[in-house]
Amino acid sequence: MTTSHQPQDRYKAVWFIFFMLGLGTLLPWNFFMTATAYFTNRLDLSHNVSLVTAELSKDIQASATPAAPSSGRNSLTAIFNNVMTLCAMLPLLLFTCLNSFLHQRIPQSVRILGSLVSILLLFLVTAVLVKVQMDPLPFFVITMIKIMLINSFGAILQGSLFGLAGLLPASYTTPIMSGQGLAGIFASVAMICAIASGSELSESAFGYFITACMVVILAIICYLALPKLEFYRYYQQLKLEGPGEQETKLDLISKGEESTAVKEEPGVSAPNSQPTSRSHSVKAIFKNISVLAFSVCFIFTITIGLFPAVTAEVKSTIVGTSSWEAYFIPVSCFLTFNIFDWLGRSLTAVFMWESTARR
C-alpha cells in the first residue's frame, strides 16, 4: 500500500466522526456540571420536605419527622461543589495514567465502546433518579459514585480516542479537541435557555441528562461507522504494516535508540529484546515530553481547582436585585470559560509551535 493510492476523506466524514466523538466525550460531564443547581436544590432541607409532603400527602408532623437532621443536610449542600470536583478529578487522573497500561491488555474497540455504553447507562440512571424521591444522604452518596464512574470511563475514553486519532494525520486530533470545547459551550447555552424559559430545575436537569444520552448514542453510531470508511481503513492498515509506528518512534525517541532500532532486520523477530526496546521507548517519550507534560498538569491543576468549585460561588456587586442576577454565573463563569476553552483547542489547527530541536 503506497502513498500514491492514498484515499481522500470524502465529505470530511472521518473528520466529522472524530468531532462527534469529541463532543460525546465531554458533553455528558458538562451537562452534569450544568445541573449543579438541581443537585444542591434536592439536597436542600426545605425542598426535600416539600417534596415529601406533596408526594405522600402527610400532615406537617409526619413531614417534619424525616427532616430532623437539618444540619447534616445543609452541610451536604455546602460541600457539594468541592466534593464533586474531588470525586471527578481523582478518578480522571488515576485512569488517565492507567490507560497507558490498559491499552496493551484491552482492545481499543472494547475500551471505546465499553466506556461509551457505561456512560450512557450512568446517565440513564441519573435521568431516572430525577423522578425518584430519595433522602439527601443516599442521594448525595449515589451522585458522588456516579461522578467517579463517569470520569473514570471518560478518562479511558479520551485516552483511547486520542490513540485512535494517532493512526491518522496529526490534523485529526483537532476535531476531537474542537468537539470537546464545543460541548462546554452547548451545555452553557442550554443552561441560559433553561433559565430564560423559567422551567423547573428538575425538568431542566431531566432534559440535560436525556440530551446527553442521545449525544452518546450518536457517538456510538459514529464510532461503529468509522471502520466502514476507506480513509480510516487505509491508515489503520498502514499502522499494522509498520511505517506509522516507525515515524512515531523517529519523532519521539532519541537518536541512539533510533540507530539501534534501524539495525534490526524488519523480517526477523526478536522476542527477547522487544520488551527492553519498548520500555526504553516509553522512557524516552516521557523524557522528551516532560516539560510539556508538567505544563499541562500545572495548568489543569490550577484551572480545575478553581472551576467550577470556586468560580461558581462568585457573587456580582453590580447586578444587585435585577433579573440579570440569575444569568451572572452562567454567562461570566460557564459560558465565558467554555468559549475561550473552545478557541484555545481549535486554534491548534492554525498555530503549531515546533520544538526547538526541529528548528
N, C-alpha and C positions, 0 to 999 in steps of 0.2 A: 504494500500500500504506500504510494508515494504522494508527495505534496501536490503533484500535478493533477491528481484526481481528487483533491480536497473539495468536499461538497460545501455549499453555502447554507447559511442559516436562513432558510426561506421564510419570509414574512416575520422574521425575528421571533420565531416560535420558541426556540430554546431560550432566548433572552427573556421572553415573557414568562416562561415556566419558572425560571430562576427568580424572576421578580415576584411571582406569586408565592413561591416557596419562602422567600424572604419575608413577604407580607404575612404569610401564615405562621412564621416563626415567632414574631413579636406582637402581632395584633391581639391574640388572646390575652397575653400578660398585660398589655397596655389597657385593654378593656377591664381587666381585673383591678388595676390601679385606679382607673377612672371611676369604678364603683366603690371607692373607699368610703364615700359618704353613706352609701347603703349599708355597708358592713358596720360602721360605727353607729348608725342610727338603730340598727337591730340590737346592738349591744346596750343602747341607752335604756335606762330604767323605765322612764315614763312611757316610752314607745312600746316596750315589751309588755308592760302592764295593760296598756290599752288594747294591744292585740289579743292578749289572753282573755280580757273582758269581753271583747266583741266576738271572739271565736266560740267561747264556751258559755256565754250568756249567764255568767255567775254574778252574784252580788258583790258589793265593794269589799266585804270581809274576805270572801273567797279569793278575790283577785289580789288582795294585799298579802296573802299568805306566802306565795312564791316570791314576793318582792322583798323579803326580809333582808337578805344580804346586799343592801344597796351599795355599800362602799366597794364591794368586790366588783360589781358590775360597772360602776363608774371608773374604777381603775382599769378595767379591761378596755374601755373606750379610750382612756388616756394613753395607754401604751400600745394601742393597735398599730399605728403607723411605724413605730420603732421596731416592734416585734415582727411586723410584716417585712420590713426591709432586711432584718437579720435572717429570717427564715427563707427569704428569697435569695440573698447574695451568697450565703454559705454553701448551700447545695449547688448553686451556679458555679462557684469557684471550684468546689470539690469535683464535680462531674466534668467540668471543662478539662481539668488535669487528668482525670481518669480516662477521658475519651482518647487520649494519646495512646493508651494501652488497650482499650476496648476494641479499637479498630483492627487489631491483629487477631482478635478472637471471635468477634461477632461480625457477620457480613454487613456491608454498608446498607443494603436494602432493608435488612432486619432492623438496624438502628434507626433509619429514617422513618420507615412505615410504622415500626413499633412505637416510636416517640409521638408521631402524629396521631395515631389511634389512641394512645394513652391520654394525650392532651385533650382529644375530642371527648373521651369518656369522662374525664375530670370536669370539663365544662358542662357536659350534660347533667352530671350530678349537681354541679353548682346551680344550674338553671332550675332543676327540680327543687332544690332546697329553698329557693326563693318563695315557693308556695307552701313550704312546710314550716310549722311553728316549732321553735326549739328554745330551750333555756339558754341564757347568754354564755355560760361556761362551756357546755358541749359545742355550741355554735362556734365559739372562739377557737377551741381546740381543733375541730374539724376543718375550719378555714385555714389555720396555720399548716395543718398536714397537707391540705390541697396545695397551698403555696409552695411548700417544699417539693412536692411531687411535680408540680407544673414546671418549676425552674430546673429540677433535675433532668426531666425529659427534654426541656428546652435547651439545656446546655449540650446534651448529646446530639440533639437535632442540629443546632447551629454548627458544632464542630464537624458533623458528618456532611452538612451541606457545603461548607467551605472546602472540605476534602473532595466532594463531588465536583465542585466548580474548578478544582485544581486540575482536573482532566482536560479542561477546555482552555482556550487562550485566557490571558490574565484579565482581559476586559470583562469576562463573565462573572467576576466577583462583584462588579459594580451593581448589577441588578439585584443581587441579594442585599447589599448594603442599602440601596435605594428603597427596596421594599420594606426593610426593617425600619428605616426612617419615616416612610410614609405611613406605616402602621400607627406610629405615635400621633401624627397629625390627624389621621382619620378618627382615632379614639378621642382626641381633644375636641374636634369639631362635633362629634356625636354628643359629648358632654355638654357643650354650649347649646346645641339644638334641644337637648332634653330639658335644660334649664329654661330656655325660651318658651318651650311648649307648656311648661308648668306641670309636667307629668309627675306622678308619684315616684319616689326613689326606688321602690321595689319594682315598679313597672319598667323604669329606665334600666335598672340592673338586669332584669329579665331579658330586655331587648339587647343589651350588650352581650350577654352570655350566649344567646341564640345566634346573634350575628357572628360571634367568634366561632361557634360550632360550624356555621355554614362556610366560613372562610377556610377552616381547617379541612373540611370535606373537599372544598375546591382545590386546596393544596395537595391532598391525597390523589385526586383525579389527575392533576397536572403531573405529579411525580410518576404515576403509572403510565402516563402517555409519553414520558421522556424517552424511554428506550425504543419507541417506535419511530423516532426521528433520525434520519440518516446522518445529520450533522453530529448528533451526540454519539451515535454508534461508531462513527469514524474515529473520533478522539478516544472513545473507550477501547476500541481495538488497537489504536496506536499506543495506548498506555500498556496494554497487555503485551505488545510486541517489544516494548523496552525503551524506545527513544525518549518518550516523555520523562521517564524516571531518570535517564541519563542526563537530560537537560536540567532537571531539578537539582541533581547532585552537583553538576558543574557550577550552578549558581550559588549553592549553599555550603559546599564542602571545600575545605582548604586545598591548595594545590598539591600538597604532599599526599593527601588521601586520594585526590583525583588520579595522580600518576599511578598509585597502587591499583586503583580500580581499572585503569586502562590496560595495565599489563595482563590482566586476567583474560583468558580466552573466552569469547562470548558463548561458545558451544559447550564448554566444559563446566560441569557443576562442581562447586566446592562447598559441600555441606558443612565442613568443619570450620571454614573461615567465614561463612555467611553471618553468623551471629555477631562475630567480632566486628566485621565491617559495618554492620547495621548499628551496633552500639556506638562505634566511632562516628558514624554519620549523625546520629542523634545528638551526640555531644558537640560536634562541630556546628550543627544547626543552631543549637541553643547558645553556643558561644557567639555566633555571628549575629544573632537577633537579640542578644541580652540587653543592649541599650534600648532598643525599640520596645522590647517586651516590658522592661521596667517602666518606661514612659507610659505605655498603655495602662499598665496596672496602677500606676500612681494617679493618672487622670481619672480612671474609673473609681478608684478608692475615694477620691475627693468628691467626684460627681454623684455617685450613688449614695455616699454618706450624707449628702445634703438634699438630694432629690429622690423621692418627694417627702421624706420624713420631716425635714426642716422647712423647706420652701412652702409646703402646703399649709403650714401654720402661720405664715406671714399675714399680717392684717394691714390694710391700707388706712392711712391717716387723712387722706384727701377725699375719698369717696363718701365717707360719712354714712348716712342712712338712705342714700339714693338706691334706686333699683340696680345700679351697676355694681353694687357691693357683691351681689351673687356671682358676677362674672369676673371678679378680680383674680381669684385663684385660677379658674380655668384658662383665662387669657394670659395673665402675666407669668404664671408658673408652667402649666402644662403645654399650652399652645406655643408660647414663645420658645420654650426648651425644645420641643419636638420639631419646630420649623428649622431652627439652626442645627439640630442634630441631623435632620434630613439633608440640609445643604452641605454640611461637612462630609456626610457619607457620599453624596452624589458628586461632589467636586473632585473626588478621587479619580473619576473618569476623565477629567480635564487636566488636572495638575498632578504630576507624578514626580516625586523627588528621588533621584537615583542616589545610591550610596556614593561616598567619596572615593571608594575603591574602584568604581567604574568610570569616574570622570577623567 
